[in-house]
Amino acid sequence: MLTDAADLLRTLDGEEAEGAFTLQDDAAVAEAAVVTAVDRAVLLGFVPAAPNGRAMLVLGGGGYTMLMAGREGVQVARWLAGLGYHAFVLVHRFPNADHGVSAPLDDAMAAMRAIRGSGLAGGGLGVVGLSSGGHLAACLAAAYPADWGGATADAETRPDVLVVGYAPISTNAKGRTIVADKPPLPPEEKQAMYDRLQPDAQLLPGPPPAFIVYAANDAVVPVENAYRLHRAWIGAGGNAELHVFADAPHGFALDTVGLPVAAWPDLCAAWLRQVGFLD
């Protein structure tokens, strides 16, 4: 079971983790777990054998209506733990009628504060986000909508490094789509979130170093998102490394073998060393 795979487990509201979320298949191995509903956000922590003093928050995808907590969460966390990071997979709430438009970003910001407060990220805290999780990760480097109230972006919620893979940065937003007559995405709270959170347009000055990885022929998330994010990063005075692989499926994650895109984790690790976030 998903929670059994983690070394550390905590909810962001301090309540019991049992019943906090629903799995598509309770019998699925943790590496293949899919979350279909979330009542309370949960952090799953993975402890490295040789800690490097830094931590990473992992944000998986699933289109904000489910969460690939296994392929884009647990598998990524274990890779990062192998590099020496304390890695935390966030099972966040979805934007819907029950939780509202801001729930995913509110949970991600609360997770950043919790990890920094744990004492396990003294050397820095990065974020790795894939697919919709990459959109959410990029939002941590952007302005929080002032009219939403409540949460406030600050040094504790800002990543020290950022890894974004095949994420719908802004092509789902009204007026910025590249697919003709693209219909609104259900539920309405999800579309409202994409309309309001466009991190390339709302990026704060001086963003942290970023590693951006996409597929040029992604049929689900247009590669234009990569170019928009990279342009925004450079325009805001940041340092961003962009990798676009010619041929790879959407959701390539860590387990797409036999294609050049399988090299991206090694390229990312080399980049982390180059920017001083990996010894």
C-alpha positions as protocol buffer text, in pm:
chain_id: "A"
residue {
  index: 1
  type: MET
  ca { x: 0 y: 0 z: 0 }
}
residue {
  index: 2
  type: LEU
  ca { x: 112 y: 355 z: -72 }
}
residue {
  index: 3
  type: THR
  ca { x: 146 y: 475 z: 287 }
}
residue {
  index: 4
  type: ASP
  ca { x: 336 y: 160 z: 388 }
}
residue {
  index: 5
  type: ALA
  ca { x: 610 y: 241 z: 137 }
}
residue {
  index: 6
  type: ALA
  ca { x: 705 y: 569 z: 308 }
}
residue {
  index: 7
  type: ASP
  ca { x: 957 y: 607 z: 587 }
}
residue {
  index: 8
  type: LEU
  ca { x: 778 y: 916 z: 719 }
}
residue {
  index: 9
  type: LEU
  ca { x: 409 y: 1002 z: 708 }
}
residue {
  index: 10
  type: ARG
  ca { x: 218 y: 1313 z: 809 }
}
residue {
  index: 11
  type: THR
  ca { x: -92 y: 1504 z: 716 }
}
residue {
  index: 12
  type: LEU
  ca { x: -66 y: 1879 z: 672 }
}
residue {
  index: 13
  type: ASP
  ca { x: -359 y: 1940 z: 906 }
}
residue {
  index: 14
  type: GLY
  ca { x: -219 y: 1726 z: 1189 }
}
residue {
  index: 15
  type: GLU
  ca { x: -500 y: 1472 z: 1171 }
}
residue {
  index: 16
  type: GLU
  ca { x: -464 y: 1096 z: 1122 }
}
residue {
  index: 17
  type: ALA
  ca { x: -350 y: 988 z: 776 }
}
residue {
  index: 18
  type: GLU
  ca { x: -595 y: 698 z: 763 }
}
residue {
  index: 19
  type: GLY
  ca { x: -881 y: 783 z: 530 }
}
residue {
  index: 20
  type: ALA
  ca { x: -711 y: 1099 z: 404 }
}
residue {
  index: 21
  type: PHE
  ca { x: -722 y: 983 z: 41 }
}
residue {
  index: 22
  type: THR
  ca { x: -866 y: 713 z: -183 }
}
residue {
  index: 23
  type: LEU
  ca { x: -668 y: 480 z: -409 }
}
residue {
  index: 24
  type: GLN
  ca { x: -782 y: 349 z: -744 }
}
residue {
  index: 25
  type: ASP
  ca { x: -659 y: 4 z: -637 }
}
residue {
  index: 26
  type: ASP
  ca { x: -576 y: -65 z: -274 }
}
residue {
  index: 27
  type: ALA
  ca { x: -377 y: -372 z: -378 }
}
residue {
  index: 28
  type: ALA
  ca { x: -151 y: -189 z: -622 }
}
residue {
  index: 29
  type: VAL
  ca { x: 219 y: -169 z: -539 }
}
residue {
  index: 30
  type: ALA
  ca { x: 330 y: 173 z: -421 }
}
residue {
  index: 31
  type: GLU
  ca { x: 525 y: 239 z: -744 }
}
residue {
  index: 32
  type: ALA
  ca { x: 202 y: 211 z: -943 }
}
residue {
  index: 33
  type: ALA
  ca { x: -40 y: 376 z: -698 }
}
residue {
  index: 34
  type: VAL
  ca { x: -303 y: 614 z: -835 }
}
residue {
  index: 35
  type: VAL
  ca { x: -496 y: 845 z: -600 }
}
residue {
  index: 36
  type: THR
  ca { x: -851 y: 926 z: -711 }
}
residue {
  index: 37
  type: ALA
  ca { x: -976 y: 1147 z: -426 }
}
residue {
  index: 38
  type: VAL
  ca { x: -813 y: 1345 z: -145 }
}
residue {
  index: 39
  type: ASP
  ca { x: -985 y: 1469 z: 169 }
}
residue {
  index: 40
  type: ARG
  ca { x: -672 y: 1582 z: 357 }
}
residue {
  index: 41
  type: ALA
  ca { x: -327 y: 1647 z: 213 }
}
residue {
  index: 42
  type: VAL
  ca { x: -54 y: 1401 z: 310 }
}
residue {
  index: 43
  type: LEU
  ca { x: 326 y: 1404 z: 288 }
}
residue {
  index: 44
  type: LEU
  ca { x: 504 y: 1072 z: 228 }
}
residue {
  index: 45
  type: GLY
  ca { x: 870 y: 1096 z: 326 }
}
residue {
  index: 46
  type: PHE
  ca { x: 1158 y: 885 z: 194 }
}
residue {
  index: 47
  type: VAL
  ca { x: 1484 y: 884 z: 391 }
}
residue {
  index: 48
  type: PRO
  ca { x: 1819 y: 858 z: 206 }
}
residue {
  index: 49
  type: ALA
  ca { x: 2087 y: 613 z: 316 }
}
residue {
  index: 50
  type: ALA
  ca { x: 2346 y: 890 z: 291 }
}
residue {
  index: 51
  type: PRO
  ca { x: 2177 y: 1228 z: 351 }
}
residue {
  index: 52
  type: ASN
  ca { x: 2324 y: 1529 z: 173 }
}
residue {
  index: 53
  type: GLY
  ca { x: 2151 y: 1781 z: 400 }
}
residue {
  index: 54
  type: ARG
  ca { x: 1894 y: 1885 z: 141 }
}
residue {
  index: 55
  type: ALA
  ca { x: 1534 y: 1790 z: 65 }
}
residue {
  index: 56
  type: MET
  ca { x: 1304 y: 1769 z: -235 }
}
residue {
  index: 57
  type: LEU
  ca { x: 926 y: 1801 z: -261 }
}
residue {
  index: 58
  type: VAL
  ca { x: 783 y: 1574 z: -532 }
}
residue {
  index: 59
  type: LEU
  ca { x: 463 y: 1675 z: -714 }
}
residue {
  index: 60
  type: GLY
  ca { x: 316 y: 1411 z: -942 }
}
residue {
  index: 61
  type: GLY
  ca { x: 70 y: 1461 z: -1224 }
}
residue {
  index: 62
  type: GLY
  ca { x: -279 y: 1340 z: -1299 }
}
residue {
  index: 63
  type: GLY
  ca { x: -453 y: 1642 z: -1444 }
}
residue {
  index: 64
  type: TYR
  ca { x: -569 y: 1767 z: -1103 }
}
residue {
  index: 65
  type: THR
  ca { x: -845 y: 1505 z: -1102 }
}
residue {
  index: 66
  type: MET
  ca { x: -628 y: 1211 z: -997 }
}
residue {
  index: 67
  type: LEU
  ca { x: -267 y: 1174 z: -885 }
}
residue {
  index: 68
  type: MET
  ca { x: -1 y: 941 z: -1026 }
}
residue {
  index: 69
  type: ALA
  ca { x: 143 y: 899 z: -679 }
}
residue {
  index: 70
  type: GLY
  ca { x: 340 y: 592 z: -782 }
}
residue {
  index: 71
  type: ARG
  ca { x: 503 y: 657 z: -1121 }
}
residue {
  index: 72
  type: GLU
  ca { x: 547 y: 1030 z: -1072 }
}
residue {
  index: 73
  type: GLY
  ca { x: 569 y: 1029 z: -694 }
}
residue {
  index: 74
  type: VAL
  ca { x: 719 y: 726 z: -521 }
}
residue {
  index: 75
  type: GLN
  ca { x: 947 y: 634 z: -810 }
}
residue {
  index: 76
  type: VAL
  ca { x: 1079 y: 989 z: -831 }
}
residue {
  index: 77
  type: ALA
  ca { x: 1122 y: 1013 z: -453 }
}
residue {
  index: 78
  type: ARG
  ca { x: 1325 y: 692 z: -443 }
}
residue {
  index: 79
  type: TRP
  ca { x: 1549 y: 820 z: -723 }
}
residue {
  index: 80
  type: LEU
  ca { x: 1605 y: 1142 z: -530 }
}
residue {
  index: 81
  type: ALA
  ca { x: 1668 y: 957 z: -202 }
}
residue {
  index: 82
  type: GLY
  ca { x: 1931 y: 758 z: -391 }
}
residue {
  index: 83
  type: LEU
  ca { x: 2103 y: 1091 z: -463 }
}
residue {
  index: 84
  type: GLY
  ca { x: 2099 y: 1177 z: -93 }
}
residue {
  index: 85
  type: TYR
  ca { x: 1789 y: 1396 z: -63 }
}
residue {
  index: 86
  type: HIS
  ca { x: 1513 y: 1356 z: 192 }
}
residue {
  index: 87
  type: ALA
  ca { x: 1227 y: 1328 z: -59 }
}
residue {
  index: 88
  type: PHE
  ca { x: 863 y: 1403 z: 17 }
}
residue {
  index: 89
  type: VAL
  ca { x: 571 y: 1308 z: -209 }
}
residue {
  index: 90
  type: LEU
  ca { x: 272 y: 1537 z: -168 }
}
residue {
  index: 91
  type: VAL
  ca { x: -75 y: 1388 z: -202 }
}
residue {
  index: 92
  type: HIS
  ca { x: -262 y: 1715 z: -248 }
}
residue {
  index: 93
  type: ARG
  ca { x: -629 y: 1801 z: -274 }
}
residue {
  index: 94
  type: PHE
  ca { x: -784 y: 1862 z: -614 }
}
residue {
  index: 95
  type: PRO
  ca { x: -955 y: 2180 z: -738 }
}
residue {
  index: 96
  type: ASN
  ca { x: -1323 y: 2091 z: -721 }
}
residue {
  index: 97
  type: ALA
  ca { x: -1648 y: 2189 z: -553 }
}
residue {
  index: 98
  type: ASP
  ca { x: -1539 y: 2031 z: -224 }
}
residue {
  index: 99
  type: HIS
  ca { x: -1202 y: 2203 z: -191 }
}
residue {
  index: 100
  type: GLY
  ca { x: -1214 y: 2512 z: -411 }
}
residue {
  index: 101
  type: VAL
  ca { x: -985 y: 2656 z: -675 }
}
residue {
  index: 102
  type: SER
  ca { x: -676 y: 2719 z: -463 }
}
residue {
  index: 103
  type: ALA
  ca { x: -649 y: 2384 z: -282 }
}
residue {
  index: 104
  type: PRO
  ca { x: -351 y: 2234 z: -473 }
}
residue {
  index: 105
  type: LEU
  ca { x: -135 y: 2545 z: -441 }
}
residue {
  index: 106
  type: ASP
  ca { x: -234 y: 2598 z: -78 }
}
residue {
  index: 107
  type: ASP
  ca { x: -130 y: 2239 z: -3 }
}
residue {
  index: 108
  type: ALA
  ca { x: 199 y: 2273 z: -190 }
}
residue {
  index: 109
  type: MET
  ca { x: 285 y: 2591 z: -1 }
}
residue {
  index: 110
  type: ALA
  ca { x: 194 y: 2428 z: 330 }
}
residue {
  index: 111
  type: ALA
  ca { x: 413 y: 2130 z: 238 }
}
residue {
  index: 112
  type: MET
  ca { x: 710 y: 2361 z: 171 }
}
residue {
  index: 113
  type: ARG
  ca { x: 669 y: 2519 z: 512 }
}
residue {
  index: 114
  type: ALA
  ca { x: 635 y: 2179 z: 682 }
}
residue {
  index: 115
  type: ILE
  ca { x: 949 y: 2039 z: 519 }
}
residue {
  index: 116
  type: ARG
  ca { x: 1154 y: 2347 z: 598 }
}
residue {
  index: 117
  type: GLY
  ca { x: 1028 y: 2328 z: 956 }
}
residue {
  index: 118
  type: SER
  ca { x: 1126 y: 1961 z: 987 }
}
residue {
  index: 119
  type: GLY
  ca { x: 1497 y: 2032 z: 1009 }
}
residue {
  index: 120
  type: LEU
  ca { x: 1565 y: 1800 z: 714 }
}
residue {
  index: 121
  type: ALA
  ca { x: 1622 y: 2074 z: 455 }
}
residue {
  index: 122
  type: GLY
  ca { x: 1898 y: 2277 z: 618 }
}
residue {
  index: 123
  type: GLY
  ca { x: 2099 y: 2276 z: 296 }
}
residue {
  index: 124
  type: GLY
  ca { x: 1805 y: 2377 z: 81 }
}
residue {
  index: 125
  type: LEU
  ca { x: 1468 y: 2259 z: -48 }
}
residue {
  index: 126
  type: GLY
  ca { x: 1396 y: 2191 z: -413 }
}
residue {
  index: 127
  type: VAL
  ca { x: 1084 y: 2082 z: -599 }
}
residue {
  index: 128
  type: VAL
  ca { x: 1040 y: 1822 z: -873 }
}
residue {
  index: 129
  type: GLY
  ca { x: 707 y: 1836 z: -1056 }
}
residue {
  index: 130
  type: LEU
  ca { x: 583 y: 1632 z: -1350 }
}
residue {
  index: 131
  type: SER
  ca { x: 281 y: 1699 z: -1572 }
}
residue {
  index: 132
  type: SER
  ca { x: 17 y: 1887 z: -1368 }
}
residue {
  index: 133
  type: GLY
  ca { x: 262 y: 1859 z: -1080 }
}
residue {
  index: 134
  type: GLY
  ca { x: 507 y: 2058 z: -1290 }
}
residue {
  index: 135
  type: HIS
  ca { x: 249 y: 2332 z: -1332 }
}
residue {
  index: 136
  type: LEU
  ca { x: 201 y: 2332 z: -955 }
}
residue {
  index: 137
  type: ALA
  ca { x: 578 y: 2337 z: -898 }
}
residue {
  index: 138
  type: ALA
  ca { x: 622 y: 2638 z: -1126 }
}
residue {
  index: 139
  type: CYS
  ca { x: 343 y: 2817 z: -939 }
}
residue {
  index: 140
  type: LEU
  ca { x: 563 y: 2805 z: -627 }
}
residue {
  index: 141
  type: ALA
  ca { x: 799 y: 3046 z: -804 }
}
residue {
  index: 142
  type: ALA
  ca { x: 515 y: 3274 z: -914 }
}
residue {
  index: 143
  type: ALA
  ca { x: 292 y: 3530 z: -744 }
}
residue {
  index: 144
  type: TYR
  ca { x: 3 y: 3398 z: -536 }
}
residue {
  index: 145
  type: PRO
  ca { x: -326 y: 3561 z: -643 }
}
residue {
  index: 146
  type: ALA
  ca { x: -388 y: 3846 z: -402 }
}
residue {
  index: 147
  type: ASP
  ca { x: -764 y: 3815 z: -436 }
}
residue {
  index: 148
  type: TRP
  ca { x: -755 y: 3456 z: -310 }
}
residue {
  index: 149
  type: GLY
  ca { x: -651 y: 3573 z: 37 }
}
residue {
  index: 150
  type: GLY
  ca { x: -516 y: 3342 z: 305 }
}
residue {
  index: 151
  type: ALA
  ca { x: -183 y: 3200 z: 188 }
}
residue {
  index: 152
  type: THR
  ca { x: 116 y: 3421 z: 112 }
}
residue {
  index: 153
  type: ALA
  ca { x: 423 y: 3331 z: -93 }
}
residue {
  index: 154
  type: ASP
  ca { x: 750 y: 3399 z: 87 }
}
residue {
  index: 155
  type: ALA
  ca { x: 1102 y: 3262 z: 131 }
}
residue {
  index: 156
  type: GLU
  ca { x: 971 y: 2949 z: 302 }
}
residue {
  index: 157
  type: THR
  ca { x: 743 y: 2854 z: 12 }
}
residue {
  index: 158
  type: ARG
  ca { x: 990 y: 2944 z: -264 }
}
residue {
  index: 159
  type: PRO
  ca { x: 1195 y: 2651 z: -399 }
}
residue {
  index: 160
  type: ASP
  ca { x: 1575 y: 2674 z: -400 }
}
residue {
  index: 161
  type: VAL
  ca { x: 1584 y: 2474 z: -727 }
}
residue {
  index: 162
  type: LEU
  ca { x: 1306 y: 2359 z: -954 }
}
residue {
  index: 163
  type: VAL
  ca { x: 1266 y: 2064 z: -1193 }
}
residue {
  index: 164
  type: VAL
  ca { x: 966 y: 2081 z: -1427 }
}
residue {
  index: 165
  type: GLY
  ca { x: 870 y: 1804 z: -1669 }
}
residue {
  index: 166
  type: TYR
  ca { x: 602 y: 1802 z: -1944 }
}
residue {
  index: 167
  type: ALA
  ca { x: 378 y: 2044 z: -1757 }
}
residue {
  index: 168
  type: PRO
  ca { x: 77 y: 2242 z: -1889 }
}
residue {
  index: 169
  type: ILE
  ca { x: 215 y: 2580 z: -1786 }
}
residue {
  index: 170
  type: SER
  ca { x: -39 y: 2805 z: -1957 }
}
residue {
  index: 171
  type: THR
  ca { x: -187 y: 2641 z: -2269 }
}
residue {
  index: 172
  type: ASN
  ca { x: -495 y: 2539 z: -2069 }
}
residue {
  index: 173
  type: ALA
  ca { x: -568 y: 2900 z: -1973 }
}
residue {
  index: 174
  type: LYS
  ca { x: -848 y: 3090 z: -2141 }
}
residue {
  index: 175
  type: GLY
  ca { x: -709 y: 3309 z: -2418 }
}
residue {
  index: 176
  type: ARG
  ca { x: -373 y: 3125 z: -2427 }
}
residue {
  index: 177
  type: THR
  ca { x: -465 y: 2787 z: -2571 }
}
residue {
  index: 178
  type: ILE
  ca { x: -302 y: 2671 z: -2894 }
}
residue {
  index: 179
  type: VAL
  ca { x: -570 y: 2414 z: -2977 }
}
residue {
  index: 180
  type: ALA
  ca { x: -852 y: 2572 z: -3171 }
}
residue {
  index: 181
  type: ASP
  ca { x: -1188 y: 2577 z: -2991 }
}
residue {
  index: 182
  type: LYS
  ca { x: -1043 y: 2399 z: -2688 }
}
residue {
  index: 183
  type: PRO
  ca { x: -1335 y: 2340 z: -2448 }
}
residue {
  index: 184
  type: PRO
  ca { x: -1312 y: 2425 z: -2076 }
}
residue {
  index: 185
  type: LEU
  ca { x: -1167 y: 2150 z: -1859 }
}
residue {
  index: 186
  type: PRO
  ca { x: -1401 y: 1997 z: -1601 }
}
residue {
  index: 187
  type: PRO
  ca { x: -1469 y: 2051 z: -1322 }
}
residue {
  index: 188
  type: GLU
  ca { x: -1514 y: 2428 z: -1342 }
}
residue {
  index: 189
  type: GLU
  ca { x: -1279 y: 2482 z: -1045 }
}
residue {
  index: 190
  type: LYS
  ca { x: -997 y: 2317 z: -1241 }
}
residue {
  index: 191
  type: GLN
  ca { x: -1044 y: 2545 z: -1541 }
}
residue {
  index: 192
  type: ALA
  ca { x: -1070 y: 2845 z: -1308 }
}
residue {
  index: 193
  type: MET
  ca { x: -740 y: 2743 z: -1149 }
}
residue {
  index: 194
  type: TYR
  ca { x: -563 y: 2717 z: -1486 }
}
residue {
  index: 195
  type: ASP
  ca { x: -707 y: 3054 z: -1587 }
}
residue {
  index: 196
  type: ARG
  ca { x: -582 y: 3215 z: -1265 }
}
residue {
  index: 197
  type: LEU
  ca { x: -247 y: 3037 z: -1228 }
}
residue {
  index: 198
  type: GLN
  ca { x: -25 y: 3100 z: -1530 }
}
residue {
  index: 199
  type: PRO
  ca { x: 325 y: 3081 z: -1384 }
}
residue {
  index: 200
  type: ASP
  ca { x: 503 y: 3200 z: -1699 }
}
residue {
  index: 201
  type: ALA
  ca { x: 304 y: 3523 z: -1684 }
}
residue {
  index: 202
  type: GLN
  ca { x: 315 y: 3558 z: -1305 }
}
residue {
  index: 203
  type: LEU
  ca { x: 675 y: 3455 z: -1236 }
}
residue {
  index: 204
  type: LEU
  ca { x: 840 y: 3652 z: -957 }
}
residue {
  index: 205
  type: PRO
  ca { x: 1172 y: 3830 z: -1027 }
}
residue {
  index: 206
  type: GLY
  ca { x: 1492 y: 3633 z: -978 }
}
residue {
  index: 207
  type: PRO
  ca { x: 1348 y: 3281 z: -988 }
}
residue {
  index: 208
  type: PRO
  ca { x: 1556 y: 2985 z: -865 }
}
residue {
  index: 209
  type: PRO
  ca { x: 1764 y: 2770 z: -1102 }
}
residue {
  index: 210
  type: ALA
  ca { x: 1534 y: 2550 z: -1312 }
}
residue {
  index: 211
  type: PHE
  ca { x: 1569 y: 2230 z: -1514 }
}
residue {
  index: 212
  type: ILE
  ca { x: 1294 y: 2198 z: -1777 }
}
residue {
  index: 213
  type: VAL
  ca { x: 1235 y: 1876 z: -1971 }
}
residue {
  index: 214
  type: TYR
  ca { x: 971 y: 1807 z: -2239 }
}
residue {
  index: 215
  type: ALA
  ca { x: 897 y: 1601 z: -2548 }
}
residue {
  index: 216
  type: ALA
  ca { x: 862 y: 1786 z: -2879 }
}
residue {
  index: 217
  type: ASN
  ca { x: 587 y: 1551 z: -2997 }
}
residue {
  index: 218
  type: ASP
  ca { x: 386 y: 1534 z: -2674 }
}
residue {
  index: 219
  type: ALA
  ca { x: 27 y: 1487 z: -2788 }
}
residue {
  index: 220
  type: VAL
  ca { x: -120 y: 1582 z: -2448 }
}
residue {
  index: 221
  type: VAL
  ca { x: 84 y: 1883 z: -2335 }
}
residue {
  index: 222
  type: PRO
  ca { x: 214 y: 2100 z: -2623 }
}
residue {
  index: 223
  type: VAL
  ca { x: 588 y: 2168 z: -2613 }
}
residue {
  index: 224
  type: GLU
  ca { x: 503 y: 2540 z: -2642 }
}
residue {
  index: 225
  type: ASN
  ca { x: 466 y: 2525 z: -2263 }
}
residue {
  index: 226
  type: ALA
  ca { x: 838 y: 2453 z: -2234 }
}
residue {
  index: 227
  type: TYR
  ca { x: 932 y: 2748 z: -2450 }
}
residue {
  index: 228
  type: ARG
  ca { x: 696 y: 2982 z: -2265 }
}
residue {
  index: 229
  type: LEU
  ca { x: 837 y: 2880 z: -1928 }
}
residue {
  index: 230
  type: HIS
  ca { x: 1199 y: 2905 z: -2045 }
}
residue {
  index: 231
  type: ARG
  ca { x: 1144 y: 3252 z: -2194 }
}
residue {
  index: 232
  type: ALA
  ca { x: 974 y: 3367 z: -1875 }
}
residue {
  index: 233
  type: TRP
  ca { x: 1257 y: 3232 z: -1659 }
}
residue {
  index: 234
  type: ILE
  ca { x: 1527 y: 3409 z: -1857 }
}
residue {
  index: 235
  type: GLY
  ca { x: 1318 y: 3724 z: -1877 }
}
residue {
  index: 236
  type: ALA
  ca { x: 1282 y: 3729 z: -1498 }
}
residue {
  index: 237
  type: GLY
  ca { x: 1657 y: 3705 z: -1452 }
}
residue {
  index: 238
  type: GLY
  ca { x: 1672 y: 3333 z: -1377 }
}
residue {
  index: 239
  type: ASN
  ca { x: 1894 y: 3048 z: -1490 }
}
residue {
  index: 240
  type: ALA
  ca { x: 1708 y: 2772 z: -1674 }
}
residue {
  index: 241
  type: GLU
  ca { x: 1831 y: 2462 z: -1854 }
}
residue {
  index: 242
  type: LEU
  ca { x: 1592 y: 2338 z: -2124 }
}
residue {
  index: 243
  type: HIS
  ca { x: 1587 y: 1988 z: -2271 }
}
residue {
  index: 244
  type: VAL
  ca { x: 1339 y: 1901 z: -2547 }
}
residue {
  index: 245
  type: PHE
  ca { x: 1352 y: 1541 z: -2667 }
}
residue {
  index: 246
  type: ALA
  ca { x: 1228 y: 1488 z: -3022 }
}
residue {
  index: 247
  type: ASP
  ca { x: 1034 y: 1169 z: -2960 }
}
residue {
  index: 248
  type: ALA
  ca { x: 888 y: 1066 z: -2624 }
}
residue {
  index: 249
  type: PRO
  ca { x: 542 y: 994 z: -2486 }
}
residue {
  index: 250
  type: HIS
  ca { x: 359 y: 1221 z: -2249 }
}
residue {
  index: 251
  type: GLY
  ca { x: 424 y: 1107 z: -1895 }
}
residue {
  index: 252
  type: PHE
  ca { x: 766 y: 962 z: -1969 }
}
residue {
  index: 253
  type: ALA
  ca { x: 861 y: 988 z: -1599 }
}
residue {
  index: 254
  type: LEU
  ca { x: 1151 y: 759 z: -1499 }
}
residue {
  index: 255
  type: ASP
  ca { x: 1043 y: 429 z: -1652 }
}
residue {
  index: 256
  type: THR
  ca { x: 1039 y: 498 z: -2027 }
}
residue {
  index: 257
  type: VAL
  ca { x: 1324 y: 279 z: -2149 }
}
residue {
  index: 258
  type: GLY
  ca { x: 1482 y: 239 z: -2490 }
}
residue {
  index: 259
  type: LEU
  ca { x: 1447 y: 605 z: -2592 }
}
residue {
  index: 260
  type: PRO
  ca { x: 1687 y: 900 z: -2553 }
}
residue {
  index: 261
  type: VAL
  ca { x: 1448 y: 1057 z: -2301 }
}
residue {
  index: 262
  type: ALA
  ca { x: 1552 y: 786 z: -2054 }
}
residue {
  index: 263
  type: ALA
  ca { x: 1872 y: 988 z: -2003 }
}
residue {
  index: 264
  type: TRP
  ca { x: 1693 y: 1285 z: -1847 }
}
residue {
  index: 265
  type: PRO
  ca { x: 1738 y: 1180 z: -1481 }
}
residue {
  index: 266
  type: ASP
  ca { x: 2117 y: 1157 z: -1531 }
}
residue {
  index: 267
  type: LEU
  ca { x: 2118 y: 1493 z: -1708 }
}
residue {
  index: 268
  type: CYS
  ca { x: 1917 y: 1638 z: -1422 }
}
residue {
  index: 269
  type: ALA
  ca { x: 2155 y: 1498 z: -1160 }
}
residue {
  index: 270
  type: ALA
  ca { x: 2451 y: 1648 z: -1349 }
}
residue {
  index: 271
  type: TRP
  ca { x: 2269 y: 1983 z: -1359 }
}
residue {
  index: 272
  type: LEU
  ca { x: 2195 y: 1966 z: -985 }
}
residue {
  index: 273
  type: ARG
  ca { x: 2570 y: 1923 z: -927 }
}
residue {
  index: 274
  type: GLN
  ca { x: 2647 y: 2211 z: -1160 }
}
residue {
  index: 275
  type: VAL
  ca { x: 2419 y: 2452 z: -973 }
}
residue {
  index: 276
  type: GLY
  ca { x: 2556 y: 2341 z: -636 }
}
residue {
  index: 277
  type: PHE
  ca { x: 2251 y: 2148 z: -513 }
}
residue {
  index: 278
  type: LEU
  ca { x: 2416 y: 1804 z: -521 }
}
residue {
  index: 279
  type: ASP
  ca { x: 2761 y: 1716 z: -390 }
}
